[in-house]
């Protein structure tokens, strides 16, 4: 808002100005924590020379891609198709009819110090060239834009005219579990055996792919029989190795918790320092899965680290919910005027010595790889921001340091622990914190709700306080969304809250990720109010986004204005695909509610992308759990009798064993429901109170919604498995073991 560029909001007013004055719109799409967005702002959008051209020759429009992912996806597809790559800032010139003419990502501004290739054209040259072409060859521009838009529309329909369009009973039958083996082979071939991960550099965690690899050994037996026992074990190894390298690398904030967006380097040592809510939420789930499979304390440490970051200042909103991100850039010291990337996170050896004292500084410098001349290579320091600076990574072990310094191992551990606390206190006291993107985005909050709910249920037996903090944070987020961003009358969501609800409606991913989180929260609390809300939202999502002719979910409503395309989100990216998670949601709800209609929608969702999945299954990792569920079925463990508020040792033994088994397993194709004795279910049903909802089972709505459960005797402590509309009367632990590998 402080730029000399006369930015407009995307909407009727800006689009009307473009038509009135027959000017191209220059649309700049970014997000608050984006480092290169800030670089381009400083170099170009604060430049009077650039502003003069933009204001006179174009209608400049600024879009927050987190608030309007629909706009971002359309023009990102264009830029990726025409340049071969994408990213943010995303800059695109479009006609008054919204058809794209030219676009790209970062372009250096006047007097830029950024080192680019010799052929990299500056932003001012681009502005002048596009302005000249529009003035002198307008009709040619319009024709080219229409051709490009037609091609984009054809490409978009690859996800809308797939298996369903062929019709017949065999439609969708090609999605067999053999696809999981093919996806595994892809990741096996790209695995970095030295540093973990699946590329050279830059390296993104891509949690959805790690989740696939971890879950490969957790599916029902036929999957392992087909993929191979050794292959499933190797999939687990690749995921665990990647997670270990990440936890020890510079991408992890070893002082203040949480993980940065991605690593510039192959060894995870140098991140771009922004921290995104959706990364924290997904990584929390992945590290939790990794701990359940490996029982490795390092994985549990990461679970505690990320959950602490999510539930404390600054990411946790005091009123409920979670803010979106922390910036990569910040001022090195109070009173400085120029921000630097990573300034809040990097250290000099002199700072270590001053803060920690000579001996402890020497120990910690060896542990974290800190040197007098810094540990960032000049080739990764385009703006000379990291001279003599160090990004902390774990480079040694307490055992090795004990031998090196002649100290007891326990003493080394104490020094590292206390030094971390001293560094954190110094950092909080002396350094300005990066800017906080204090939007509350429903979709990303849904991811966090689900992850924290799972942590709450899994650590409850060993850390009651941690369990309570995570559960209450998740429940408080649901309460906030329900009170501020949900219309009880229509069942619709708004996407964003910041100083009040935003104008943008909920998109398909808002419904999808929130539904997933609510299912997880139900299975952690057995408060069926969360399941009831998930059911309502699922029906609304179907009403608003379902493709009745070709199946699957569009990202936007049919009535969405000012969009040239209606896209479907099928492939995974930094976030799992909307359709992938939707398909699994539908399977899970179908299992919990005994609703065949939901199961059919789930199968049709995967069917919509059948040709693409069969060609490149590794691009659809989140869809593969739904493929397994479609082929092998879903199971629901139903627990009756007992009171959830009683201590564990007072629970019926069979209920206790079944809950313990479920909550210490991943079980991708298994759900759990609990039916209370009517006499015990006295706590008022609510989704706005976090203090009582997990003290007693609440199941009256669920029993009415699922007719299969109404026939069960809720007074008898019994464990049953229900699938395909039938509950087994007798259940032994072998059956439970089969349901939960």
C-alpha positions, -999 to 999 in steps of 0.1 A, spaced: 0 0 0 30 23 4 43 17 -31 42 45 -57 25 19 -80 -13 26 -80 -22 -10 -71 -58 -20 -76 -77 -49 -60 -88 -77 -83 -125 -71 -89 -151 -53 -110 -135 -19 -105 -101 -28 -118 -114 -49 -146 -138 -21 -155 -109 4 -157 -90 -20 -181 -120 -21 -204 -127 16 -201 -92 27 -210 -84 -4 -232 -53 -12 -212 -36 -44 -203 -38 -54 -167 -4 -61 -150 -12 -87 -123 14 -93 -96 6 -124 -75 26 -131 -43 22 -137 -6 34 -119 25 62 -143 34 77 -145 -1 114 -135 -1 116 -128 -39 83 -108 -37 100 -85 -13 131 -82 -35 110 -73 -65 91 -48 -44 123 -30 -32 139 -31 -67 108 -23 -88 76 -15 -71 93 12 -49 109 27 -80 93 59 -93 106 51 -128 88 17 -128 57 31 -111 54 58 -138 53 32 -166 29 8 -147 5 36 -138 4 52 -172 4 22 -195 -13 -6 -175 -38 -12 -148 -17 -27 -120 -34 -53 -98 -20 -69 -67 -33 -104 -57 -26 -124 -25 -23 -159 -39 -32 -174 -5 -65 -155 -5 -72 -160 -42 -57 -194 -52 -82 -195 -80 -66 -166 -98 -31 -178 -90 -37 -213 -104 -50 -201 -138 -21 -178 -145 5 -201 -129 -6 -227 -155 0 -202 -182 34 -191 -170 45 -227 -165 33 -237 -199 50 -208 -217 83 -206 -197 87 -241 -183 88 -230 -147 69 -210 -122 70 -195 -87 64 -163 -69 62 -134 -75 40 -144 -104 37 -115 -129 14 -117 -158 0 -92 -184 -36 -100 -193 -62 -84 -217 -93 -66 -204 -111 -99 -211 -86 -116 -187 -68 -136 -213 -30 -139 -207 -5 -122 -231 29 -126 -213 42 -136 -179 70 -147 -157 83 -147 -122 110 -124 -107 124 -98 -131 153 -76 -118 145 -39 -114 167 -8 -122 200 -10 -105 194 -45 -92 223 -62 -74 208 -96 -80 231 -118 -101 212 -132 -131 221 -148 -164 233 -125 -192 201 -132 -211 178 -122 -182 158 -91 -193 151 -64 -168 116 -55 -157 117 -20 -172 126 -34 -206 98 -58 -203 73 -31 -194 83 -10 -223 83 -38 -248 48 -51 -238 35 -15 -238 48 -10 -274 34 -43 -286 -1 -36 -272 -1 -1 -286 12 -11 -321 -1 -47 -325 -32 -49 -303 -51 -73 -326 -22 -96 -328 -20 -96 -290 -57 -104 -287 -55 -132 -312 -25 -147 -295 -41 -144 -261 -73 -162 -273 -52 -190 -288 -33 -194 -255 -65 -194 -235 -80 -220 -258 -50 -242 -252 -52 -237 -215 -88 -246 -215 -81 -278 -235 -53 -286 -210 -76 -280 -181 -102 -304 -195 -77 -333 -193 -88 -335 -157 -125 -331 -164 -130 -355 -194 -113 -386 -182 -126 -420 -170 -161 -408 -165 -165 -396 -201 -159 -432 -214 -189 -444 -194 -199 -480 -189 -193 -504 -161 -156 -506 -168 -149 -469 -163 -124 -465 -135 -115 -501 -134 -80 -494 -144 -70 -479 -111 -55 -510 -94 -31 -512 -65 -3 -520 -89 -1 -483 -94 15 -480 -59 44 -502 -70 50 -479 -101 49 -448 -79 74 -464 -55 98 -472 -83 97 -435 -93 108 -424 -59 133 -452 -55 150 -440 -87 152 -404 -76 163 -409 -40 194 -390 -28 212 -417 -9 236 -392 6 213 -365 19 178 -378 16 151 -363 -5 144 -368 -42 161 -340 -61 194 -323 -63 186 -286 -54 165 -268 -45 149 -294 -22 113 -292 -11 100 -315 17 68 -323 -3 52 -341 27 25 -358 6 52 -379 -11 68 -388 22 34 -398 36 29 -422 6 63 -438 13 56 -442 50 21 -456 45 31 -481 19 39 -507 46 8 -498 65 -18 -507 40 -36 -541 41 -16 -572 33 -23 -574 -4 -4 -541 -10 28 -554 5 23 -587 -13 22 -569 -46 48 -542 -40 71 -565 -21 82 -567 16 117 -554 8 104 -526 -13 79 -515 14 108 -515 39 129 -495 16 101 -470 11 100 -465 49 138 -462 50 138 -435 23 112 -414 41 129 -418 75 163 -409 61 148 -378 44 131 -367 76 163 -372 97 184 -351 73 157 -324 74 154 -324 112 192 -320 114 195 -295 86 194 -258 83 158 -260 71 149 -267 107 149 -238 132 170 -254 159 166 -225 183 129 -215 179 111 -245 164 94 -251 131 107 -257 95 114 -233 67 98 -236 33 126 -253 14 163 -258 11 184 -240 -15 211 -266 -11 211 -304 -17 221 -311 19 192 -291 35 218 -267 50 206 -234 36 168 -226 35 147 -199 22 137 -189 57 99 -183 54 78 -206 76 44 -216 62 16 -230 83 7 -256 57 43 -270 58 42 -272 96 9 -290 97 18 -315 70 53 -322 85 37 -326 120 16 -354 105 46 -370 87 69 -369 117 41 -384 138 37 -413 113 75 -417 112 76 -420 150 47 -445 151 65 -467 126 101 -464 138 97 -455 175 127 -432 169 130 -405 196 144 -381 170 111 -383 152 91 -377 184 114 -348 191 103 -332 158 67 -339 167 71 -319 199 91 -292 181 65 -285 154 35 -289 177 50 -264 201 56 -239 172 20 -243 161 5 -238 196 25 -209 208 31 -172 199 33 -160 171 16 -187 150 -13 -194 174 -40 -167 173 -52 -158 208 -88 -159 196 -84 -194 180 -69 -206 148 -35 -204 133 -18 -175 113 -5 -182 79 33 -176 79 64 -159 92 85 -139 67 119 -148 54 133 -113 58 137 -92 89 158 -63 103 191 -75 117 188 -51 147 162 -27 161 168 6 144 181 -8 111 163 3 80 170 -25 56 158 -61 60 179 -91 52 169 -126 44 174 -149 74 186 -121 97 165 -134 126 180 -169 122 217 -167 114 246 -164 139 282 -153 139 309 -172 160 314 -140 180 277 -139 190 280 -175 202 311 -166 223 294 -135 237 261 -152 246 273 -187 256 308 -181 270 340 -196 255 337 -232 265 300 -237 257 303 -217 225 331 -240 213 310 -271 221 279 -257 204 299 -243 174 311 -279 167 276 -293 172 259 -267 149 287 -263 123 294 -226 132 327 -212 119 344 -178 121 339 -171 84 304 -184 82 290 -215 66 271 -201 36 287 -205 2 292 -173 -17 274 -188 -47 242 -189 -26 246 -153 -13 235 -132 -42 231 -101 -20 261 -106 4 237 -110 33 254 -141 48 291 -129 51 305 -145 83 270 -157 91 261 -193 100 229 -213 95 226 -238 123 226 -275 113 234 -305 135 269 -316 125 279 -338 154 266 -359 183 269 -356 220 289 -389 221 315 -375 196 317 -342 214 321 -359 247 353 -376 234 365 -344 217 361 -321 247 367 -346 275 333 -341 289 306 -365 301 279 -371 275 252 -359 299 272 -327 304 274 -321 266 236 -327 263 231 -302 292 253 -276 275 235 -279 242 200 -277 258 209 -247 279 226 -230 251 196 -233 228 175 -216 255 201 -188 258 202 -183 221 164 -182 219 162 -157 247 188 -135 231 171 -137 197 137 -128 211 151 -99 231 176 -84 207 163 -91 171 132 -78 155 110 -108 146 101 -113 109 67 -100 99 38 -122 106 12 -130 79 -17 -129 103 -44 -142 79 -63 -172 91 -69 -194 61 -95 -221 66 -78 -248 44 -44 -245 62 -62 -244 96 -79 -277 86 -45 -293 81 -33 -280 115 -64 -292 132 -60 -327 120 -23 -329 128 -28 -316 164 -58 -338 170 -36 -369 161 -8 -357 183 -33 -352 212 -46 -387 209 -13 -405 205 7 -388 233 -22 -388 258 -10 -419 276 25 -405 282 21 -367 283 -13 -356 294 -4 -319 293 9 -320 258 -22 -339 248 -44 -313 263 -26 -283 247 -28 -299 213 -64 -309 216 -75 -275 229 -57 -257 202 -74 -278 176 -108 -274 192 -104 -237 196 -95 -234 159 -127 -252 150 -147 -230 173 -132 -199 157 -139 -210 121 -174 -220 130 -182 -187 147 -164 -163 122 -161 -181 88 -190 -205 86 -227 -198 78 -248 -221 99 -278 -214 76 -262 -222 43 -234 -245 53 -209 -223 34 -174 -212 44 -154 -180 38 -118 -186 31 -99 -160 51 -101 -140 83 -80 -109 90 -96 -82 112 -129 -97 102 -140 -122 75 -126 -116 40 -147 -114 9 -133 -145 -8 -157 -175 -5 -144 -209 6 -128 -228 -22 -129 -266 -25 -96 -270 -6 -110 -251 23 -138 -276 26 -116 -306 19 -88 -299 44 -112 -288 71 -133 -319 67 -102 -340 70 -92 -322 102 -126 -326 117 -126 -364 111 -92 -366 128 -105 -345 157 -136 -367 160 -114 -398 163 -93 -381 190 -123 -369 211 -153 -390 200 -173 -358 201 -196 -365 172 -204 -328 168 -171 -326 148 -183 -355 126 -217 -338 122 -200 -307 110 -177 -327 86 -208 -344 72 -225 -310 66 -195 -295 50 -190 -326 28 -226 -322 15 -220 -285 8 -187 -293 -10 -206 -317 -33 -233 -292 -40 -209 -263 -48 -180 -280 -65 -189 -314 -79 -186 -320 -116 -219 -339 -124 -208 -349 -159 -172 -360 -155 -168 -363 -117 -143 -349 -93 -143 -315 -76 -137 -281 -93 -116 -257 -72 -142 -229 -76 -180 -226 -77 -198 -225 -110 -210 -190 -102 -175 -176 -95 -171 -143 -114 -141 -129 -133 -124 -163 -141 -116 -175 -176 -112 -212 -165 -127 -235 -139 -99 -259 -128 -96 -291 -110 -68 -297 -85 -57 -333 -91 -19 -334 -89 -1 -329 -56 22 -299 -50 33 -281 -18 -1 -291 -5 -19 -324 -13 -44 -322 -40 -79 -312 -32 -93 -342 -51 -69 -367 -35 -78 -357 0 -115 -354 -9 -115 -390 -22 -101 -402 11 -125 -380 31 -154 -396 13 -141 -431 19 -136 -423 56 -170 -406 60 -186 -435 41 -170 -459 65 -179 -440 97 -215 -432 86 -222 -464 66 -230 -441 37 -227 -458 3 -233 -425 -15 -201 -411 -1 -182 -442 -11 -195 -439 -46 -184 -402 -48 -150 -413 -36 -146 -439 -64 -158 -414 -90 -133 -388 -78 -104 -410 -85 -121 -422 -117 -121 -386 -130 -83 -386 -131 -78 -422 -142 -58 -416 -174 -34 -392 -157 -30 -414 -126 -22 -444 -147 4 -425 -167 21 -408 -138 9 -422 -104 38 -405 -85 22 -372 -93 -10 -383 -74 4 -396 -41 -25 -383 -21 -49 -401 -44 -33 -435 -39 -48 -442 -5 -83 -437 -21 -72 -462 -48 -64 -487 -21 -97 -481 -3 -116 -485 -36 -99 -518 -43 -97 -533 -8 -125 -516 11 -126 -496 43 -130 -509 78 -145 -491 108 -136 -503 143 -167 -496 165 -162 -495 203 -193 -497 225 -196 -493 263 -171 -477 287 -167 -440 295 -140 -420 277 -134 -397 307 -122 -425 329 -85 -431 335 -69 -457 312 -66 -483 338 -103 -481 345 -114 -487 309 -126 -521 299 -95 -541 288 -108 -548 253 -117 -511 247 -83 -500 260 -64 -525 238 -84 -515 207 -79 -478 213 -42 -483 220 -38 -503 188 -57 -478 167 -39 -448 180 -4 -462 176 -11 -473 140 -14 -453 108 -42 -475 94 -49 -455 62 -80 -475 53 -94 -479 89 -116 -455 109 -127 -458 145 -161 -448 161 -172 -450 197 -208 -454 209 -216 -443 244 -240 -458 269 -269 -432 268 -267 -428 306 -231 -416 304 -234 -391 275 -245 -362 295 -220 -335 285 -237 -308 263 -228 -312 227 -207 -282 215 -179 -273 192 -172 -240 209 -159 -254 242 -126 -271 245 -129 -279 282 -155 -306 281 -158 -321 247 -133 -349 253 -144 -358 288 -173 -380 278 -183 -398 246 -209 -379 225 -226 -402 200 -263 -395 198 -261 -378 164 -238 -405 150 -262 -433 161 -291 -415 143 -269 -408 112 -256 -444 109 -284 -469 111 -260 -498 114 -248 -485 147 -283 -480 161 -286 -518 163 -256 -522 186 -259 -525 223 -241 -494 237 -241 -508 273 -217 -537 266 -180 -531 263 -174 -546 229 -150 -541 200 -164 -548 165 -153 -543 130 -179 -530 105 -174 -531 68 -196 -534 37 -227 -527 59 -220 -555 84 -206 -556 119 -188 -587 131 -203 -600 163 -171 -616 176 -137 -600 174 -104 -612 186 -70 -594 185 -60 -612 153 -89 -595 135 -78 -562 150 -43 -568 139 -55 -575 104 -75 -542 104 -45 -522 117 -12 -535 104 
